[in-house]
């Protein structure tokens, strides 16, 4: 009987329910942000959720990385494995980031988010506690949430795989 249970890691991963946040959950999370750096922290959470970027990619983002490709805004980033990537980014988010850069006098090569990974975790965890979340909320959960929402909207796993730049749809790290 023991031999009938598959031991392959991919199968086990596929059997787990991936936790994620809905757009309504994201609104609650944003409401849980502290006042001191609310605008910055709001942009970080929206960037992670709306683009599915890894925290390291988001934290390295500068105004210089915002470009146009076929008339649409994209983020030019260096992804996992030091690979250059163009990432679609909602126009509204790009407008907000540009306004934020102007308001805060962030230069073209200055990072939008002058924080480290540990601080990003603290911000997101603090907002989730304040908003009353029971599930563990962390930066990578926003990547999962983007993936689930994108899959719900498009129904296309291959498009999702290309969006996340992952070689395996079960892998989102």
LINPERA-V821066 format. One record per run of one state. SS is the DSSP state (A for helix, B for strand, O for the rest). FROM is the first residue (numbers start at 0). TO is the last residue. If there is no record, write none. Layout:
<<SS/FROM/TO> <SS/FROM/TO>>
//
This chain:
<<O/0/0> <A/1/3> <O/4/7> <A/8/14> <O/15/21> <A/22/30> <O/31/36> <A/37/50> <O/51/53> <A/54/58> <O/59/60> <B/61/61> <A/62/64> <B/65/68> <O/69/70> <B/71/77> <O/78/78> <A/79/81> <O/82/82> <B/83/87> <O/88/89> <A/90/102> <O/103/109> <B/110/110> <O/111/115> <A/116/130> <O/131/137> <A/138/153> <O/154/155> <A/156/163> <O/164/172>>
//
